[in-house]
């Protein structure tokens, strides 16, 4: 059978072929290759269509179709007697099949009998015993001759060789067979002639006729006057097939008027077909006929038996027994696939023909009528097309991913009682087409990757499945889009096209790239290819890979450190300075804490754990050193933590003169480190003396304030620094007087309330000495008073990560990453403004208005810049030396009163 899917049938043509079969008539025993008729022309096919239509016939043992001319040719021996036996009409019925589209046509070829079989007798001779007392007119049945031909070619007549005692008569049986009888014409005389030899000739009706002969040997016996006589000449009986052995059929009865031995009758079958003698048996004494073999209606439906009754002498009688075999439903239907395709694509359209099926039942009548059906749950159905033909077609859509094969059971059931059925099972395999796109196992992917990952490491894996088979289900992966620069994408990530593993091509840095988005595609290898996309967000996690960076205090470009000045009368809790640091990391890795590693006097100062604020823990004692050193460590919250250190130099003094050395001579070249301590002691002593002189002079001026002496006029001259700071919050006034010796002395200082008491603004003379513009320890009435600590801002007003949000000394970390990042941005903005001098004090290009009195050489380069630690409410800006920035110089200071501790000064 051709393994292909059968498509559309031309049903009208097909039905027409069933209703009007094509008929041919040929004589039997035609030579092989003899033409029967032009089948293609009778089917309406042209010679050019034959190769494409593939015309063929089902009776391949007898016929074939010429591919060139379309003629129906004899391909095997056609023996009518072998095919049809004694049937009066003989025909071969078969189907012719065409493809593209497929059609089936019924063809009937009638087989005409020719006189190719001569009559023949079963025996070589016939032997008879006839009593001499037999009267003329007595008939003696003779064995009949058999002729396989039918019609006019069958047995026609018998002839007997000439003699004076016998003649021949011919009789015909109910089934049309002719048998001879020997007729006694005159009395026999055994003494005169004890035997007779005759020749019996059988002649058929063919042209030319054929004949055969047999010898008749007649023995004349002594007289037995009466012959047996049957009760009837023909006995009839009906018997169902498949009856068991020994089943009684009928009984023949003959009588003889003779007595004794001459009246004893025995029965026997006449010589006939051997099949009859094998199927039935005859009781020689009773004449009862029983079955002796299997009766099959499909093999033979009727038997004609000849029975002879013989007395004890030589007299015989003959009768015929006709037995009809009745059909039983003993044959199951047979299913034959004329064409079948077991490979069906899953996208086949409805109605596609998968198989052409023929059913057959050897039984007759209702027992031979067959219906077919298949399972209801299958996506197929059977469509009857013609007598005993069905098409198996697709009834519902196929899906290989749900069911890859179907076991189809075709059940054929006849209409007998009880009915018989047969089942034929075939497997239909559903072939795959690319009808399923890949499906990712997740709707989206969120990947967390720690920074500093090794290049080439796997960071994630995507997976998609495709239920199709082979290349239709083979999935490859690729990156089709990203929020990264397309040119830089390949340097960041790649994906394994077979396994979907995503690799990092480089080490990620959380501080440079915190997250990025990828769009990955899974594509199968079908034609056309199907694909699916999925988004992947990669979050780069922070590691503690950045140590804290100290913004204040910082070292000067020459490596010297700054110092902060603290009033001697500072009470416990006085804010001395503040260590400002930032960390480029995020989250807990950037949560800074401040610790004192080393202190000259551990109990004198306290350090805010989270704020970095340095405050006095107790009042300064007489035995305490005026100069203190704190080594502060700034640690982050990472694991393991990273840290940085800052050194704070703190000097207790009420005025700058207490700590200023004699600056009239040029400073000596730097001495070795071993002499540094000596010069520090000398400087502190000088500063103390100058401070005391300034205090005494200020008190004296106050006592004589009411007089209008011109001597003190210079001290009463008031120089105002214009309050032109960015938002006008830092305004102040002061009294200033100069001495001819080149030293600067303060008489009376007055600071506005807006200037915080803890922040001293310093000036310098031409020699570079530092002194305060405003002494925070003096009140508005020029009386010495304790420092006021109420100026400090609240914790919410302090910028940078070092400030606490709720005033708690331990600090509280922001609630989420957004607040953390905003806080870091504020710190960096403050540091940036402090570095580029965005906020300045007025009064000229870095002179703070002092060059008018002390000369153009007195600029802010001599004044420590305390503006980095001067906080302005509502702003995160710090004050810087803009002039120093413009001149390419670093500011002189950051927070409070400072001096370069690394300088040596001449006494």
C-alpha positions in Angstrom: 0.0 0.0 0.0 1.2 3.5 -0.6 2.0 5.2 2.7 0.7 8.6 1.9 -2.2 10.8 3.0 -5.1 10.4 0.7 -6.6 13.7 -0.2 -9.8 14.7 -1.9 -12.0 12.1 -3.6 -14.1 12.8 -6.6 -17.2 11.4 -4.9 -19.6 11.9 -7.8 -17.4 10.0 -10.2 -16.8 7.4 -7.5 -20.5 6.9 -6.9 -21.1 6.7 -10.6 -18.6 4.0 -10.9 -20.4 2.0 -8.3 -23.8 2.3 -9.9 -22.6 1.5 -13.5 -19.7 -1.0 -13.4 -17.6 -1.4 -16.5 -18.3 -4.8 -18.1 -16.1 -6.9 -20.4 -16.6 -10.4 -21.8 -13.7 -12.7 -22.8 -13.3 -16.4 -23.4 -11.4 -18.4 -20.9 -7.8 -19.6 -21.5 -6.7 -16.4 -23.2 -3.0 -16.1 -23.7 -1.1 -13.9 -21.2 -0.9 -10.3 -22.4 -4.1 -10.6 -24.4 -6.1 -7.3 -24.3 -9.5 -7.3 -22.6 -10.5 -3.7 -23.4 -9.2 -0.1 -23.1 -9.9 0.5 -19.4 -8.5 4.0 -19.4 -10.7 5.1 -22.3 -13.7 3.6 -20.7 -12.9 5.5 -17.5 -12.6 8.7 -19.4 -8.8 9.0 -18.9 -6.4 10.1 -21.5 -3.1 8.4 -22.1 -1.3 11.5 -20.8 -3.0 11.2 -17.4 -2.0 7.6 -16.8 1.4 8.2 -15.2 -0.1 10.7 -12.7 -3.3 8.8 -12.0 -1.5 5.5 -11.4 -4.4 3.3 -12.8 -4.3 -0.2 -11.3 -6.7 -3.1 -10.6 -7.1 -5.2 -7.5 -7.3 -8.6 -9.4 -3.6 -8.7 -10.0 -3.5 -12.5 -10.4 -5.6 -12.3 -13.6 -5.3 -8.8 -15.0 -3.0 -5.9 -15.3 -3.2 -2.4 -16.8 -0.8 -1.2 -19.5 0.8 2.0 -18.3 1.3 3.2 -21.9 -2.1 2.5 -23.5 -4.4 2.0 -20.5 -5.5 -1.4 -21.9 -6.7 -4.1 -19.5 -4.5 -7.1 -20.2 -4.6 -10.7 -19.2 -1.8 -11.4 -16.7 -2.5 -15.0 -15.7 -4.3 -18.1 -16.7 -8.1 -17.8 -16.6 -9.7 -21.2 -16.2 -13.4 -20.8 -16.0 -13.9 -24.2 -14.5 -11.4 -23.5 -11.7 -12.9 -20.1 -11.0 -16.6 -20.7 -11.2 -17.0 -24.5 -11.3 -20.4 -25.5 -12.7 -22.0 -22.1 -12.5 -23.9 -21.2 -15.5 -22.5 -17.7 -15.5 -19.0 -16.9 -14.5 -17.6 -13.4 -14.0 -14.6 -11.9 -12.2 -15.5 -8.7 -10.2 -12.7 -6.4 -9.1 -11.9 -2.8 -8.6 -9.8 -0.4 -10.6 -8.2 2.4 -8.6 -6.9 5.8 -9.7 -5.1 8.4 -7.7 -4.8 12.2 -7.6 -7.6 12.2 -6.8 -8.4 8.7 -5.8 -11.4 7.0 -7.4 -12.5 3.4 -7.4 -14.4 1.8 -10.2 -16.0 -1.6 -10.3 -15.1 -3.8 -13.2 -16.9 -7.0 -14.2 -15.2 -9.4 -16.7 -17.5 -12.2 -17.8 -15.7 -15.4 -18.5 -17.1 -17.3 -21.5 -16.8 -21.0 -21.5 -14.9 -22.8 -24.4 -15.0 -26.5 -25.1 -11.7 -27.2 -23.4 -12.8 -30.2 -21.4 -13.9 -33.5 -22.8 -16.4 -35.7 -20.9 -14.9 -38.3 -18.7 -16.1 -41.3 -16.7 -15.1 -42.0 -13.2 -14.3 -45.6 -13.8 -12.4 -47.3 -16.6 -15.2 -49.8 -17.1 -18.7 -50.6 -16.0 -19.6 -54.1 -14.9 -23.2 -55.4 -14.7 -24.8 -58.6 -13.8 -28.2 -59.2 -15.4 -30.4 -62.2 -14.6 -31.5 -64.0 -17.6 -35.0 -63.8 -16.4 -35.0 -60.1 -16.7 -37.8 -59.0 -18.9 -37.4 -56.7 -21.8 -37.8 -53.0 -20.9 -35.8 -53.3 -17.7 -33.4 -50.4 -17.3 -30.0 -50.6 -15.7 -28.5 -47.2 -14.7 -25.0 -46.6 -15.9 -22.3 -44.4 -14.5 -22.6 -40.9 -16.0 -19.8 -39.0 -17.5 -18.8 -35.6 -16.2 -18.0 -32.6 -18.3 -16.4 -29.5 -16.6 -17.7 -27.2 -19.3 -21.1 -25.6 -19.1 -23.9 -24.6 -21.4 -23.6 -25.9 -25.0 -20.1 -27.2 -24.2 -21.3 -29.5 -21.5 -22.4 -33.1 -21.7 -24.9 -33.5 -24.5 -25.5 -37.2 -25.3 -24.5 -40.8 -24.9 -24.2 -43.5 -27.6 -23.9 -47.2 -27.3 -22.2 -49.6 -29.6 -24.7 -51.6 -31.8 -26.0 -54.9 -30.4 -29.3 -56.8 -30.5 -30.1 -57.1 -26.8 -29.6 -53.6 -25.4 -30.4 -50.0 -26.2 -29.5 -46.7 -24.5 -31.8 -44.1 -23.0 -30.7 -40.8 -21.4 -32.3 -39.1 -18.4 -31.7 -35.7 -16.9 -31.4 -35.1 -13.1 -33.1 -32.1 -11.4 -29.8 -30.2 -11.4 -29.4 -30.6 -15.2 -27.0 -33.5 -15.2 -27.6 -36.2 -17.8 -27.0 -39.9 -17.0 -27.4 -43.0 -19.2 -29.6 -46.0 -18.7 -29.1 -49.4 -20.4 -32.5 -50.7 -21.7 -33.0 -54.5 -22.2 -34.6 -54.9 -25.6 -35.1 -58.7 -25.5 -34.6 -61.6 -23.2 -31.2 -62.9 -22.4 -30.2 -66.5 -22.6 -27.2 -67.2 -20.3 -26.8 -70.6 -21.9 -26.6 -69.1 -25.4 -24.4 -66.1 -24.4 -23.3 -65.6 -20.8 -21.7 -62.2 -21.2 -21.9 -59.1 -23.4 -19.4 -56.4 -24.1 -20.6 -52.9 -25.0 -18.9 -49.5 -25.5 -20.5 -46.4 -24.0 -19.5 -43.1 -25.6 -20.2 -39.6 -24.0 -20.3 -36.7 -26.4 -20.5 -32.9 -25.4 -22.1 -30.1 -27.3 -19.0 -28.2 -28.3 -17.8 -27.3 -31.8 -16.0 -29.5 -32.5 -17.5 -31.9 -30.0 -15.3 -33.8 -27.6 -16.1 -37.3 -26.3 -14.9 -40.2 -24.2 -15.7 -43.9 -23.9 -15.9 -46.6 -21.3 -16.3 -50.4 -21.5 -19.5 -52.1 -20.3 -19.1 -55.7 -19.2 -22.4 -57.5 -18.8 -22.6 -60.9 -17.0 -25.8 -62.9 -17.4 -26.8 -64.6 -14.2 -29.4 -67.0 -13.2 -32.9 -65.8 -12.7 -34.0 -63.4 -9.9 -37.4 -62.2 -11.0 -38.0 -58.9 -8.9 -35.8 -55.9 -8.5 -35.9 -53.5 -5.6 -38.1 -50.5 -5.9 -37.4 -47.1 -4.0 -40.3 -45.4 -2.3 -39.5 -42.2 -4.3 -37.2 -41.4 -7.1 -35.7 -38.2 -5.5 -35.2 -37.6 -1.8 -34.7 -34.0 -0.5 -33.3 -32.7 2.8 -32.1 -29.4 4.3 -29.2 -29.2 6.7 -27.4 -26.3 8.5 -23.7 -26.0 8.0 -21.3 -26.8 10.8 -23.4 -29.6 12.1 -21.5 -32.1 14.2 -20.3 -35.5 12.8 -23.0 -38.2 12.7 -25.9 -35.9 12.3 -28.8 -37.7 10.7 -29.8 -36.3 7.3 -32.5 -38.7 5.9 -33.2 -42.3 5.2 -33.9 -43.9 1.8 -36.2 -46.9 1.5 -36.4 -49.6 -1.2 -38.5 -52.8 -1.3 -38.1 -56.2 -3.1 -40.9 -58.7 -3.6 -38.5 -61.5 -3.7 -37.9 -63.6 -0.7 -35.0 -64.8 1.2 -31.7 -63.8 -0.2 -33.1 -62.3 -3.3 -35.3 -60.0 -1.2 -32.6 -58.8 1.1 -31.7 -55.2 0.1 -28.4 -53.4 0.7 -27.8 -49.7 0.0 -24.7 -48.0 -1.3 -23.7 -44.7 -2.9 -23.3 -44.7 -6.6 -19.9 -43.6 -7.9 -20.1 -39.9 -7.8 -18.0 -36.9 -6.6 -15.5 -38.0 -4.0 -16.3 -34.9 -1.9 -19.9 -36.2 -1.4 -18.7 -39.6 -0.2 -16.4 -37.9 2.3 -19.0 -35.6 3.7 -21.9 -38.1 4.1 -22.1 -41.8 5.0 -24.8 -44.3 4.2 -25.9 -47.2 6.4 -25.9 -50.2 4.0 -28.6 -52.0 5.9 -31.0 -49.2 6.9 -30.4 -46.6 4.2 -29.8 -43.8 6.8 -27.6 -41.0 5.6 -25.6 -39.2 8.2 -22.8 -36.5 8.2 -19.3 -37.7 8.0 -17.4 -34.4 7.6 -17.7 -30.7 8.0 -20.4 -28.9 6.1 -19.5 -25.4 4.9 -22.0 -23.4 3.0 -19.3 -21.1 1.7 -17.6 -24.1 0.0 -20.7 -25.9 -1.3 -24.4 -25.1 -0.7 -26.0 -28.3 -2.3 -25.1 -32.0 -2.6 -26.7 -34.5 -5.1 -26.1 -38.1 -4.1 -27.0 -41.3 -6.0 -28.1 -44.3 -3.9 -28.3 -47.9 -5.2 -30.5 -50.6 -3.6 -29.5 -54.1 -4.4 -31.3 -57.3 -3.5 -29.7 -60.7 -2.8 -29.5 -61.4 -6.4 -28.6 -59.1 -9.2 -31.5 -56.7 -9.2 -30.8 -53.1 -8.3 -32.7 -49.8 -8.0 -31.5 -46.3 -8.0 -32.6 -43.0 -6.5 -31.3 -39.5 -6.1 -30.8 -37.6 -2.8 -30.7 -33.8 -2.9 -29.3 -32.1 0.3 -29.5 -28.3 0.7 -26.9 -26.7 3.0 -28.3 -23.7 5.0 -26.0 -20.8 5.8 -25.0 -20.1 9.4 -23.4 -16.9 10.6 -20.1 -18.6 11.1 -17.7 -16.2 9.4 -16.4 -13.0 11.0 -16.1 -9.9 8.8 -12.7 -9.3 7.3 -11.1 -5.8 7.1 -8.6 -5.0 4.4 -6.7 -1.8 4.0 -6.6 -0.8 0.4 -4.4 2.3 1.3 -3.1 3.6 4.6 -0.7 6.3 5.8 0.5 6.0 9.4 2.3 9.4 9.4 -0.1 12.3 9.6 1.1 16.0 10.1 -0.6 17.6 13.1 -1.7 20.6 10.9 -3.7 18.4 8.5 -7.0 19.9 7.5 -10.3 18.3 8.5 -11.5 15.7 6.1 -8.0 14.5 5.1 -8.2 10.8 4.1 -5.9 8.6 6.1 -6.9 5.1 4.9 -9.2 3.4 2.5 -10.8 0.2 4.0 -12.6 -2.7 2.4 -14.7 -5.1 4.5 -15.9 -8.6 3.5 -18.0 -11.3 5.0 -18.2 -14.8 3.4 -21.7 -15.4 4.8 -24.7 -14.6 2.7 -27.9 -12.6 3.2 -28.1 -10.7 6.5 -25.1 -12.7 7.8 -23.0 -11.0 5.1 -24.0 -7.4 5.7 -21.3 -5.6 7.6 -21.1 -2.2 9.4 -17.9 -0.6 10.7 -17.1 1.9 13.5 -14.2 3.2 15.5 -13.8 4.7 19.0 -15.7 7.9 19.6 -13.0 9.6 21.5 -10.6 9.6 18.5 -10.3 12.7 16.3 -11.2 10.5 13.3 -14.3 9.0 11.7 -15.3 6.4 9.2 -17.2 7.5 6.1 -18.9 4.8 4.0 -18.2 5.4 0.3 -19.7 2.4 -1.5 -20.5 -1.2 -1.0 -18.2 -2.5 1.6 -15.8 0.4 1.4 -15.0 3.0 4.1 -12.7 6.1 4.3 -10.9 6.9 7.6 -10.8 10.7 7.7 -9.7 13.4 10.2 -12.7 14.8 12.1 -11.1 17.1 14.7 -7.9 19.1 14.9 -4.8 17.2 15.8 -2.2 18.3 18.4 1.0 16.2 18.6 2.0 17.9 21.8 -1.1 16.5 23.5 -1.2 13.1 21.8 1.6 11.9 19.6 -0.1 8.8 18.3 -3.5 7.1 18.2 -4.3 3.5 18.3 -7.3 3.1 16.0 -9.5 0.0 16.4 -11.8 -0.7 13.5 -14.7 -2.9 14.5 -16.6 -4.7 11.7 -19.9 -6.3 12.8 -22.3 -8.3 10.6 -26.1 -8.5 11.0 -26.3 -12.1 11.8 -28.0 -13.5 14.8 -26.0 -13.6 16.9 -23.8 -11.1 15.2 -20.1 -11.6 14.7 -17.4 -8.9 14.7 -13.7 -8.5 14.2 -11.3 -5.8 15.3 -8.4 -4.5 13.4 -5.9 -2.2 15.2 -3.6 0.3 13.5 -1.4 3.0 14.9 -1.6 6.5 13.4 1.6 8.6 14.2 1.1 12.4 14.4 4.2 14.1 13.0 5.3 17.4 14.4 5.1 20.9 12.9 6.5 24.1 14.5 3.3 25.4 16.1 4.5 26.2 19.6 6.7 29.1 20.5 9.2 28.7 23.4 7.8 29.6 26.9 10.0 30.9 29.6 9.6 29.3 33.0 9.4 32.7 34.7 7.5 35.8 33.6 10.6 37.9 34.5 13.9 37.5 36.1 15.4 39.5 39.0 19.1 38.8 39.5 21.2 40.0 42.4 24.9 40.1 41.7 27.5 41.3 44.2 29.9 43.8 42.9 33.6 42.9 42.2 32.4 39.6 40.7 35.1 37.7 38.7 34.8 38.3 35.0 33.3 35.3 33.2 31.3 34.2 36.2 27.7 32.9 35.7 25.2 35.3 37.3 21.9 33.8 36.2 20.3 31.2 34.0 17.1 31.5 32.0 15.2 28.5 30.8 12.5 28.1 28.2 10.8 25.0 27.0 9.3 24.2 23.6 7.0 21.1 23.4 7.8 20.6 19.7 10.1 17.9 18.5 13.6 18.0 16.9 14.7 21.3 15.6 11.2 22.7 16.2 11.8 22.3 19.9 15.5 23.2 20.0 15.8 26.5 21.8 18.6 29.0 21.5 19.0 32.1 23.7 20.2 35.6 22.8 20.2 39.2 24.2 18.2 41.5 22.0 17.8 44.7 24.0 19.2 46.4 27.1 19.2 49.8 28.7 23.0 49.8 28.5 24.9 51.4 25.6 24.6 48.9 22.7 28.4 49.2 22.1 29.2 48.4 25.7 26.6 45.7 26.2 28.9 42.9 25.0 31.6 44.0 27.5 29.1 43.7 30.4 27.1 40.4 29.8 26.7 37.5 27.4 24.4 34.5 27.3 25.1 31.0 26.3 22.9 30.3 23.3 22.4 26.6 24.2 21.9 26.6 28.0 20.7 30.1 28.6 23.4 30.8 31.2 24.1 34.6 31.6 27.8 35.4 32.2 29.3 38.6 33.5 32.0 39.8 31.1 33.5 42.2 33.6 33.6 43.0 37.2 30.6 45.2 38.2 31.0 48.2 40.4 28.0 49.1 42.5 29.2 52.7 42.8 29.2 53.1 39.0 26.3 50.8 37.9 23.7 49.8 40.4 21.3 48.0 38.0 20.6 47.4 34.3 17.8 45.8 32.3 18.2 43.0 29.7 15.7 41.6 27.2 16.5 38.0 26.3 14.9 36.0 23.5 14.4 32.3 23.2 14.0 31.1 19.6 13.4 27.7 18.2 14.9 26.2 15.1 11.7 25.6 13.2 10.8 27.1 9.9 9.5 29.7 10.3 11.2 30.1 13.7 9.1 31.1 16.7 10.4 33.1 19.6 9.5 34.5 23.1 11.1 37.4 25.1 11.6 37.9 28.8 13.0 40.8 30.8 15.8 40.4 33.3 16.8 43.1 35.8 20.2 42.8 37.2 20.8 44.5 40.6 24.5 45.0 41.5 24.8 44.5 45.2 27.1 46.6 47.3 30.2 45.2 49.0 32.2 47.0 51.5 35.0 47.9 49.1 35.4 51.6 49.8 36.9 52.9 53.0 35.5 56.1 54.6 37.0 59.3 53.3 37.6 62.1 55.7 36.4 65.5 54.4 37.4 67.4 57.6 39.9 67.8 59.0 42.3 67.7 56.1 46.0 68.3 55.7 47.5 71.3 54.1 49.2 70.8 50.7 52.6 70.9 52.5 51.5 68.1 54.8 50.9 70.3 57.9 47.9 69.8 60.1 45.4 72.4 61.3 44.4 72.9 64.8 41.2 74.1 66.5 41.1 76.5 69.4 38.9 75.9 72.4 38.0 78.6 75.0 39.5 77.8 78.4 36.1 78.5 80.0 34.3 76.0 77.7 31.8 74.1 79.8 31.1 70.4 79.5 29.2 69.6 76.2 30.8 72.5 74.4 31.0 71.7 70.6 34.6 71.9 69.7 34.6 70.7 66.1 33.2 68.0 64.0 34.8 65.2 62.0 33.1 65.0 58.6 33.5 61.8 56.5 31.7 60.1 53.6 31.7 56.5 52.3 31.0 55.7 48.6 29.3 52.5 49.5 25.6 52.1 50.3 23.4 50.8 53.1 25.1 49.5 56.2 28.4 49.6 54.4 28.2 53.4 54.4 26.9 53.7 58.0 29.8 55.5 59.7 30.8 55.4 63.3 33.4 57.5 65.0 35.8 56.3 67.6 38.7 57.8 69.6 41.8 55.7 69.0 44.2 57.9 70.9 43.9 61.0 73.1 46.3 63.1 75.1 43.7 63.2 77.8 41.1 60.5 77.3 38.6 62.0 79.7 38.7 65.6 78.5 36.7 65.2 75.2 33.8 63.1 74.0 33.1 62.0 70.4 29.6 61.4 69.0 29.4 57.8 67.8 27.3 58.7 64.8 27.7 62.4 64.5 31.5 62.8 64.7 31.0 65.9 67.0 33.9 66.6 69.4 32.6 68.0 72.6 34.2 68.8 75.9 33.5 66.2 78.5 34.5 68.3 81.5 35.9 71.7 82.2 39.6 72.4 81.6 41.7 71.9 84.7 44.8 73.7 85.9 46.9 70.7 85.4 45.5 69.9 81.9 47.7 70.6 79.0 46.6 73.5 76.8 47.4 71.5 73.7 45.5 68.3 73.0 45.7 65.7 70.3 42.9 63.3 69.3 43.3 60.4 66.8 39.9 59.6 65.5 39.0 56.5 63.6 36.0 56.5 61.2 34.6 53.0 60.6 31.9 51.9 58.3 29.3 49.2 59.0 30.5 46.6 56.5 31.8 43.2 57.2 34.7 43.3 57.6 34.6 47.1 58.4 36.9 49.5 56.7 38.2 52.6 58.4 40.1 55.9 58.0 41.8 58.1 60.6 41.9 61.8 61.3 44.1 63.7 63.7 42.7 66.7 65.6 45.0 69.3 67.2 43.1 71.2 69.9 44.4 74.2 71.8 42.8 75.8 74.8 43.1 79.5 74.6 40.8 82.5 75.0 42.5 84.6 72.3 44.8 84.0 69.5 47.5 86.2 71.0 48.0 83.6 73.7 49.3 81.1 71.2 51.0 83.5 68.7 54.8 83.5 68.7 57.0 86.5 68.1 56.7 87.0 64.3 58.9 90.1 63.9 61.8 88.1 62.6 61.7 85.7 59.7 61.0 82.2 60.7 63.9 79.9 61.0 64.3 77.1 58.7 62.5 74.0 59.9 64.4 72.1 62.7 64.4 68.4 63.0 61.5 66.6 64.6 63.2 66.3 67.9 63.0 70.1 68.4 59.3 70.5 67.5 58.0 70.1 71.1 60.3 72.8 72.4 58.9 75.4 69.9 55.4 74.4 70.7 55.8 75.1 74.4 57.4 78.5 73.6 54.5 79.4 71.2 51.9 78.5 73.8 53.6 80.6 76.4 53.8 83.6 74.1 50.1 83.2 73.2 49.2 83.1 76.9 51.1 86.3 77.6 49.6 88.2 74.7 46.1 87.0 75.7 46.5 88.4 79.2 47.8 91.7 77.9 44.8 92.0 75.6 42.4 91.3 78.5 44.0 93.9 80.7 44.0 96.5 77.9 40.3 95.8 77.2 39.3 96.3 80.8 41.1 99.6 81.0 39.5 100.8 77.9 36.1 100.0 79.3 36.7 101.9 82.5 37.6 105.0 80.6 34.9 104.7 78.0 33.0 107.7 79.2 35.9 110.1 78.5 36.4 111.6 75.1 40.1 111.3 75.0 41.6 111.4 71.6 44.0 108.8 72.7 41.3 106.2 72.7 39.6 107.5 69.6 41.3 105.0 67.5 39.9 102.3 69.7 36.4 103.6 69.3 36.5 103.6 65.5 34.2 100.9 64.4 34.8 99.0 61.2 31.8 97.1 59.9 32.1 94.1 57.7 29.2 94.3 55.2 26.7 91.5 56.0 26.7 90.3 52.4 26.9 86.6 53.0 24.6 84.7 50.7 21.5 84.8 52.9 22.5 87.6 55.4 22.7 85.4 58.4 26.3 86.2 59.4 26.7 89.9 60.3 29.1 91.3 62.8 30.9 94.5 63.9 34.2 95.0 65.7 36.6 97.6 67.1 40.1 97.4 65.8 43.3 99.3 66.7 46.9 98.9 65.4 50.1 99.6 67.2 53.2 101.0 65.7 55.2 97.9 66.6 53.4 96.0 63.9 51.4 93.9 66.4 47.7 93.9 66.4 45.8 94.3 69.6 42.1 94.2 70.4 40.4 96.8 72.5 36.7 96.0 72.5 34.9 93.4 70.4 31.3 93.3 69.7 29.6 90.3 67.8 26.1 90.3 66.6 23.8 87.6 67.8 23.7 85.9 64.4 27.3 84.9 64.8 27.5 81.6 66.7 29.4 81.8 69.9 31.3 78.6 69.1 32.7 79.8 65.9 35.5 82.4 65.9 36.3 84.5 62.8 40.1 85.1 62.7 42.3 87.8 61.0 46.0 88.0 60.5 48.6 90.7 60.4 51.3 91.3 57.9 53.5 88.8 59.6 50.9 86.0 59.3 49.9 85.9 62.9 46.4 84.9 63.7 43.9 86.6 66.0 40.2 86.6 66.4 37.9 89.3 65.0 35.4 88.5 67.7 36.0 86.9 71.0 33.1 84.7 71.8 33.9 84.9 75.5 33.0 88.6 75.7 29.5 90.0 76.1 28.0 93.1 74.4 29.0 95.2 77.4 32.7 94.1 77.0 32.5 92.1 80.2 34.1 88.6 80.4 31.3 86.0 80.4 31.1 82.3 80.0 30.6 81.0 76.4 27.1 80.7 75.2 26.3 77.2 73.9 22.8 78.0 72.8 23.9 79.0 69.3 24.2 75.4 68.1 21.9 74.2 65.5 19.5 71.4 66.0 20.5 68.0 64.7 18.0 68.3 61.9 19.8 71.5 60.7 23.3 69.9 60.4 24.2 68.7 57.0 26.1 65.6 56.0 25.9 61.9 57.1 27.7 62.8 60.4 24.6 64.5 61.8 21.9 62.6 63.7 18.3 63.1 62.6 16.6 62.7 65.9 19.1 64.2 68.3 20.1 60.8 69.7 23.8 60.5 70.1 23.8 57.0 68.8 22.1 58.1 65.6 19.5 56.4 63.6 20.1 55.1 60.1 17.7 56.2 57.3 14.7 53.9 56.8 15.4 52.9 53.2 18.0 53.1 50.5 16.4 56.2 48.9 16.8 58.2 52.1 20.4 56.9 52.4 21.3 57.9 48.9 19.6 61.3 49.3 21.6 61.8 52.5 24.9 60.9 50.8 24.1 63.3 47.9 23.6 66.1 50.4 27.0 65.4 52.0 28.7 65.3 48.7 27.0 68.5 47.6 28.2 70.2 50.8 31.7 69.0 50.3 31.7 70.1 46.7 30.5 73.6 47.6 33.0 73.8 50.3 35.8 72.9 47.9 34.9 75.2 45.0 34.1 78.3 47.1 30.5 78.7 46.2 29.7 80.5 49.5 31.9 83.5 50.4 32.0 86.3 52.9 31.8 89.8 51.5 34.3 92.6 51.9 36.5 92.2 48.8 38.4 89.5 47.1 39.2 87.4 50.1 40.2 90.3 52.4 37.0 90.4 54.6 37.3 94.2 54.4 40.6 94.4 56.4 42.9 95.5 53.6 41.7 99.1 53.9 43.3 99.4 57.4 46.1 96.9 57.4 47.2 97.3 53.8 46.7 95.3 50.6 49.1 92.6 51.9 46.6 91.6 54.5 44.4 89.0 52.7 42.5 85.9 53.7 45.5 83.8 52.8 46.7 84.7 56.3 43.4 83.9 57.9 42.4 80.3 58.7 39.2 79.5 56.8 36.6 78.4 59.4 33.7 78.5 57.1 33.6 74.8 56.4 32.4 74.2 59.9 30.1 77.3 60.0 26.6 75.8 59.5 23.8 77.9 58.1 20.3 76.9 59.1 18.2 75.5 56.2 21.3 75.1 54.0 23.9 72.4 53.5 26.6 74.9 52.3 29.7 75.7 54.3 31.8 78.9 54.1 35.0 78.7 52.2 37.8 81.0 51.1 36.8 81.8 47.6 39.8 84.0 47.0 42.1 81.2 48.0 40.4 79.0 45.4 40.8 81.6 42.8 44.4 82.0 43.6 44.9 78.3 43.3 45.5 77.9 47.0 43.9 75.7 49.5 41.8 77.3 52.3 43.7 78.0 55.5 41.3 76.2 57.8 38.0 74.3 58.1 36.2 74.7 61.4 37.0 77.0 64.3 40.2 78.8 65.1 43.1 77.0 63.5 46.9 77.3 63.1 49.3 75.2 61.2 50.7 73.0 63.9 53.6 71.9 61.7 55.1 75.5 61.5 58.0 76.6 63.7 57.9 80.2 64.8 60.6 82.4 66.0 60.3 83.4 69.6 
